[in-house]
Amino acid sequence: MITLLLILFPLVASLLLFFVKGQQVKNIALGAAILEFAIAIFALSQFKQDASMQFEWNSAWVQSMGITFHVGIDGISMLLVLLTTFLVPVIILTSFKNDHKNPSAFYALILFMQMALLGVFVSLDGFLFYVFWELALLPIYFICLLWGGEDRARITFKFFVYTLAGSLFMLGGLIYLYLHTPGTHSFNIDAIYAAGRGMDVVHQGYVFWAMFIAFAIKMPIFPFHTWQPDTYTTAPTQGTMLLSGIMLKMGTFGLVRWLLPIAPLGVEHYANTAIGLAVIGIVYASCIAIVQKDFKRLIAYSSIAHVGLIAAGILSMNVQGVQGGMIQMLSHGVNVVGLFFIVDIIQRRTNTREIQSLGGIRNVNPQFAVLFLFILLGSVALPLTNGFVGEFLLLNGLFQHNAWIAAFAGLSVILGAVYMLRSYQSIMLGETNSITSSFAPLENSEKAVLLIICAAVIAFGVFPKPLLDISGPAVDQLVQGVQAALGK
């Protein structure tokens, strides 16, 4: 019942927000998002730290086609539920100093997207998973289209076409599995798993590419990434945060929940190709980030590099790689939301995102400089920050798979430090200029957001064990199942 409540509450709240007028809509949206986070914390308090699927709700939906409304939470789902419910109120709070046209629709779409994202993470029916996957696309499309920046119509259309095309590949793969389910056809996750594992390596290869392309576009990884930098740059800040902080995790989660268990032979056969694409994306995106002049665009390319490492680690199919992917999903979500908020704060005060036009902000706002530095250090994976835990596990998992691949993937740590520290130096240090000399102090809502994110960066870096304990048993069971299917 808790799982159903997690889905229905933001849906009802989003529908009610359409009828709320005036500026109080911000407070109501924030209150609803905080209450949703409280429901997730209650679910966590009742959660047993084992590999079992808990809080299940299974109801017939389209019985004649074997489609059910089947949802539940295990350790893998729980981390993504916590990430989503934690970040949405933070994202809403970042908008308190922005005046959006038609705020009722803006905040209603954010909460509707939260509902769809949670549905993706808790679905235990292949068709239901696809429905929520598509539902998550609709609100972010309208957020980017209605409140985005220059040339938003063309850029948003490209994003929509890319992701919709990927979704169709995934739907084809799911239908192919559905038609091969043993006995009565069903989209139930266990039946889909059995159908996939019952195929030989050739047919699992077909399923692998159908689903991998969908997930690769959503993350995105090279060469399916071309929609991302323009979309992240043009979208309103809150839209970029939703895309980068949570929505791209749909792709990495799909690798863990659906791809590895369904097509282990296909993953093993094509792992080096897929990991190779991810690693190429890491180095390529990092190099492009180094030469960026627009700070928001730099963060967009850095996200491609970070997600490439997550995907590569997961596809290594060992406990360290998959567990590192789970932890890094959380760390990246928190850090990238913080970085995009830093961009928003700077742009609203200076009317520019050009790195070379800034400088010396530390001299007029040292408090902002310190908070920015904490988030930046988490992003470059400094030990004792949240980014270090996931990256260490990911590189460990990749090393077990292939030492040479791990070496190239490890370049992300070096290159990430280059572009992030150089940008910090150019923006925050040195002498002030006519643009930065009057940089205003932080507002209370801005301080609250930055302090929350900094606290998460430090807390999860110093004491990651609670997060590892949540997902650990489910990850162990998943990897053991995959290894058994491979005959290892």
N, C-alpha and C positions, 0 to 999 in steps of 0.2 A: 504493500500500500504506500510505503514511503516513496518508492520509485515513481509510482503513478502521480503522487502529490508533487514531486519535483518537476514533472513535466507539465501538469495541469496548472499549477499556481502561476508561473510566469505567463502562460497562455491567457488565463483569465485576466491577470493584471494588465497585459498588453491591450486586450480588447476594451477594458474599462478606461484605459488612458486616452483612447480616442475621443472620449466624451468629456474629458477634463480640459478646461480652458485656463489660460493665464499662466503665470510663471510658477505657480505652485505645483505644476506638473513635474518639475525637476525633483522636488522634495518627495512627491508621491512615488515617482519611479525609483528614487534612491531607497526609500523605505521598503518598497516591494522587493528590490534586489537584496537588501540586507536581510529581510525576512527569509528569502529563498536560501541565502547563505546559512542562516540559522537552521533551516530544515536539513541542509546538507551536513552541518555539524552534528545535528541530532542523529542523522543516519550513521555518521562516523562513530558516534558514541555507542550505537547498538551493533556496530559491525564486528564480526568475529574475524580475527586476523588469521584466516586460513584460506585455502584455495577454492572454497565452495562458492557457488552463486547464491546470493542472498537477496532478500526483499523482492522476490519474483512476483510478477503479475502476468498471468497467462489467460487470455480470453480469446475465444473464436472471433475472427474478423470476417474473412471471406472463406468460409469453411469448405466450399466446393473446390477451391484451389489450394487448400492447405496453407492458407495465410492466417496467422494469428497475431494478436497484439500482445507480444511476449517481451517483457522487459525484466531486467534484473541487474544487480550490481555485484561484482567481485572486486578483488584488489586492484586489477587493471582499470576497471571502470571508475572505481572510487577516486583514484588520483585525478582523473579527468573531470569528474563531477566537482571535486573540490576546487580545481583550477578554474573551471567555468563560473561557479558560484562566488568565488573569491574575486575574480577579475571584473565581473560585470558591475558590481557596485563601485569599484574603483574607477572603472571607465566612465560611469555616469557622473561620479564626483569630479572627474577631470573637465567635465563640460560646464561646470557651474559658472564659469566666467565667460562663457560663450553664449551669444544670443542667436538661437537657430530659428529660422522661419518655420512656423507650424511646429512648435515643440511637442505637441501632443503626438503627432505622427512619428516624430523623430524618436522619442523615448519608447513609444509603443513598438516600433520596429526593433529596437534594441532588445526589449524583453521577449518579443516573439522569436528573435534569433536565438536568444538564450534557451528558450524552450526546444527549438529544433536541434541545437547543439547537444543539449542533454539527451534528447531522444536518440541521436546518433551514438552516444557513448553508452547507452543502456540497452540498446536494441538486441534482442536475441532471436530475431526473425529476419531473414535476408531481405524480404520485400519491405518490411517495416524500416529496416536500416536504410534502404534506398529512398523511401518516402521522406524520412527525416533528413537525409543527405540533400535531397532536392529542396526541401522546405527551407533549409538553412541558407540556400542561395538567394531566395527571393528578397528577404529583408535587407541583406547587405547590398544587393543590386540597387534597390531603391534609395538606400542611404547614400551610396556613392553617386547615383544619378541625380538626386534632388539636392544634395548638400555638398557635392564635390566641387573641385576647382576648375580651372580652365581646361577646355576640351574634354570635359567629363563624359559627354555622351558617347564619343568614339571609343574612349578608353574603357568605359564601363561595359560597352557592348562587346568589345574584344574579350574582356574578362568573363562575361556571361557565356559567350560562345565557347571559349576554351573549356570552362568548367562543365558546361552542359554536355559537350562532346565527350569529355572524360567520363561523365556519369553514365552515358549511353554504353560505353565500353563495359563499365562495371555491371550495368543491368543485363547486358548480353551474357556476361560470365555467370551471373547469378541464375539466369534462366537456364543456361546450359547445365549448371549443377542441379537445378530443380528437376530438370527432365531426366537426370541420372540418379535421383535419390532412390534408395531401395524401398520396395513396397509402394505404398500410396505416396504420390508426389507431395512434397512438403518443402516450405521455406524455413522450417525450424533450423536453428543453428547446428544442432547435433546431426540432423539429416544432411545438411549442406556439407558439414565436415566429413561425414561418412562417404558422401558421393564423391567429394574431391579425392579423398585418400584411396578410394577404390579404383581410381583411374591410373593408367600407366604414365610414364614420364612425358610422353608426347602430348597427351590430352591435358595433363596437369600444366604443361607448358602453355597451352592455349589459354587456360584459366588464369595462369600467372600473369601473362601479358595483358589480358583484358582488364584485370583488376589493378595490376601495378600501374598501368598508364593513368587510370582514374586517380589513384592515390598520388602518383608523381605530379600530376597537374595541380592537385589541390595543395601540395606541400609548399612550393613546387621545387622540383629538382631538374637539373640540366637534362635534356634540352627543352623541357616543357615549362620553362620559367618566364618566358618573354612577356607574359601578361602582368607579372608581379610588380616590377619597379614602377611602371607608369600608374598602375592602380593604387599602390600604396602611397605614391606621391600625390596623386590627385584627390584621393578620398579625404573626407573630413577626418580630423584627428581621431575621433571615436570610432569611425569606420575602419581606419587603419589599425587601430588597437584590436578591434574585434577580429579582423582578418589575420593579423600576425600573432596576436596573443592566444587566440582560441581556435579560429576556423582552420588554420593550416594543420592543427593537431588532429583534425579529422583524418587527414591522409596518413600521418604516422600511426595513429590509433588503428586505422584500417589494416596497416601492415601487421600489427600485433594480433588483433582480434580475428581478422578474417584471412589474410593472405598466408601467413605462416602455417596455421593449422589446416587450411584447406588444401594447399598445394605444396607440401614439403619437398617432394621430388622435383617439382618445377622450380621452386626457389633454389634448391641445391644446384640444379643444372644451370640456371641462369644467374646465380648469385654474383659471380665475378663481373658479369656484364652490368647488372643493376648497380652493384656497389661501385663499379668503375664510373658510371654516369654520375653517381652521387659525389664521388671524390673529385671528378672533373669540375662539377658545379662548385665544390668547396673552394678550390684553387682559383677558378675563373671568377666567381663572384667576389672573392676576397681581393683579387687584383683590380677588378673594376671598382670596388669600394674605395681602394686607396686613392684613385684619381678623381673621385667625385668632388664636385664643388658645392652641391646642394646637400646639406646635412641630413635631411629627411630621406633623400635618395640613397645616401651612404648607408643609413640604417636598414633600408629596404634590401640592399645587396648583402649586407651582413647577415640578414635573416636567412637568405638563401644558403649561405655558407653554413650557418648553424644547423639548419634543418637537413642539409646534405649529410652532415656528420651523424645526426640522429638516425636517418634512414639507413646509412651504411652500417651503423652499429646494430640496428635491429636485424638487418638482412644477414649479419654474421651468424645468426641462429644459435648463439650460446647465451648462457644466463647473464653474464656480465654485459654483453651487448644489448640485450633486450631490457634488462633492468636499468642500464645506463640511459637507454632511450626513454624509458618511462620518467626517470628523474629529470632528464634534460628537457622533456616536454614542459614540465612545471617551471623549471628554472628559466628557460627561454621565454615562456609566456610572461612571467613576472618581469624579467629584465627588459624585454622589447617594449612592453607597455610603458615602463618607466622611461625608456629612451625616447619613444615617440612623444611622451608628455613633455620631456625636456625640450624637444624640438618645438612643440606648441608654445611653451612658455617663452622661449627665445623669439619665435616669430611674432607673437602678439605684442611683445615689447619693442621689437626693433623693425618689424615689417620686412624681415629678410631671413632666408635660410642659407644664404651664401657664406660659406665658412670663412673665406678670405676677407669678407666685409666686417667680420666681428673681431673681438679681441678685448682682453682686459676686463671681462665681466667680473672676475674674481675681486678686482679692486673695489667695485661698487656694491657687490653682493656676495660676500664670502660664504654666507650660509648656503646659498644656491650652489656655489662651487663645490662645497663639501658633499652635499647630497648628490649632485651630479656625479662626483667622483666615485662614491660608493656604488652607484648603479653601474657605472662604466666598468669598475673592477669586477663586478659580478659577471658582466658580459664577456670580459676577456679571461674569465675562469681563474682568477687569482685564488690560491689556496685559502680556505676558511670563508669563501663565498659560495653561494649556491651553484654557480656555473662550474666550479671545479669538480664537484662530486660526479655530476653526470658525464662531463667530458672525460674524466679519468676512467670511468667504467666503460664508456664507449670506445676509447682508444685501446683499453685492455681487451675488450671483446674483439675488436678488429685485429689486434696483434695475434690473438689466438687463431683467427681465420687466416690471415696472411700478413706477415711482418712488413712487406713492401707497401702494401695498401695502407697499413696503419701509419707508416712513415709519411706518405703523401697526405693522408688525412690529418696528421698531426701538424701540418703546415698551417691549418686553420688557427691554431693557438698563436703562432708567431705572427702571421699576417693580420689576425684580429687585433693583436696588441699594436701593430703598426698603425692601422687606420683609425682605431679608436683613440689611442694616446696622441697621435698627431692632430686629430680633430679637436680633442680637448685642449691641447696646447694652443691651437689657433683661435679657438672660441673664448676660452676662459683666461688664459695667461697673457702676458705682455702688457702693453699700454692700451688704455681706453682710447676710443675715437669718438667722432661726433655721433655715431649711431649708438654706441654702448655706454657713453658717459652718464646718461640719465636712466640706466636700467632700473626699473622700479622694484621695490621689495616684494617678496612673495606674499600672496594673499593666504588667508587661513586655509581655504580649501586646497590650495596648491601645496602648502606645507603638509597638510594631512596626507595627501596622496603620496608625496615623495617620502615622508617618514614611514608610511605603511610599506611601501616597496623596499626601502632600505632595510627595514626590520626583517622583511622576508628574505632579502639577500643574505643578511648576516645569520639569521636564525637557522635557515636551511643549510647554510654552509658549515656552521659550527656543529650543528646537531641534526644530521640527515636521517638518523636511525628511524624515527617515527614514520617517515615517508617510505623508507626501504622496507620496513616491516609490513606496511599496508599492502604493497604490491608484490613483495618477495615470494610468498607461497603460490600465488596465481602464476607468476612468471616461471617459477620452478616447474610447476605442473605443465604449463604450456610447452616449455622447452623439452621436458622429458617426453611428452606426447609426440612432439615433432621428431625427436631423436629416435623414438621407438618406431615411428612410421618409416624412418629412413633405414631401419634395421641396425641402429648403432647401440 
